[in-house]
Amino acid sequence: MELKEDTPIVILNFKTYLESTGERAVELASACQKVADETGVNIAVAPQHMDLSRVAGAVEIPVMAQHIDPIRAGGHTGSVLAECALEAGARGTLINHSERRMLLADVEAVISRVRELDMVSVVCTNNVQTTAAAAALEPDFVAVEPPELIGSGIPVSKAEPEVVTGSVDAVKKINPDVKVLCGAGISTGDDMKAARDLGAEGVLLASGIILADDPERALLDLVSKI
Ligand SMILES: O=C(CO)COP(=O)(O)O
């Protein structure tokens, strides 16, 4: 996944909102492309599996899967195979999102699988302890998101800054090559700036942009103070 060095990272998780489904997923991804082109900020999008190839065909910015299963090719009906996600245009994947929790062994297996395919791994965690555990598995990114703040509009960077700073410190001690993102309730430029000031390299977010009256304007505001 091509990301500009020393440049903040925004990953927009489309989740399963109607506002980010089907053709609206393509429109939203195109708006993200426009903001990335105008500002130079690294913006990646994570559409639903069924929308992944149509989104990847419409934009240049990195497209990620929301989940990949710990499997190899074969008889795994209904599962998501890493090779399929790659061929659909995914350059990475979220792993262990709080809305798609996994066993630790499966998290490790998916990190290995996507690394084999030169795809980027973003392991989602819920606190400092799980962030430390995830860092030991050597993903490319960890994204710490306290579940109680997800979808709340109350930004983690203001409501629980110690979760962000504690995660940054823990990862630095365990594996400084792992980059730290934070998420949950993030929606404004102040939230993003606060996250960066706490040591995060960027943010993982959803509703603050997807459910905004004008998602493109909301995204421009999000990156306006970095
Ligand atoms: O779960 C999240 C991103 O993956 C955070 O969701 P919100 O931005 O809606 O709080």
The ligand as an SDF file (V2000), in Angstrom:
LIG
                    3D

 10  9  0  0  0  0  0  0  0  0999 V2000
  -15.0020    1.8560   14.5360 O   0  0  0  0  0  0  0  0  0  0  0  0
  -14.5020    2.8920   14.1240 C   0  0  0  0  0  0  0  0  0  0  0  0
  -13.6310    2.8990   12.9130 C   0  0  0  0  0  0  0  0  0  0  0  0
  -13.2720    1.5960   12.5310 O   0  0  0  0  0  0  0  0  0  0  0  0
  -14.8180    4.2140   14.7520 C   0  0  0  0  0  0  0  0  0  0  0  0
  -16.1470    4.5180   14.4260 O   0  0  0  0  0  0  0  0  0  0  0  0
  -16.6590    6.0220   14.5980 P   0  0  0  0  0  0  0  0  0  0  0  0
  -15.7010    6.9170   13.8300 O   0  0  0  0  0  0  0  0  0  0  0  0
  -18.0430    5.9930   13.9880 O   0  0  0  0  0  0  0  0  0  0  0  0
  -16.6630    6.3050   16.0680 O   0  0  0  0  0  0  0  0  0  0  0  0
  1  2  2  0
  2  3  1  0
  2  5  1  0
  3  4  1  0
  5  6  1  0
  6  7  1  0
  7  8  2  0
  7  9  1  0
  7 10  1  0
M  END
$$$$
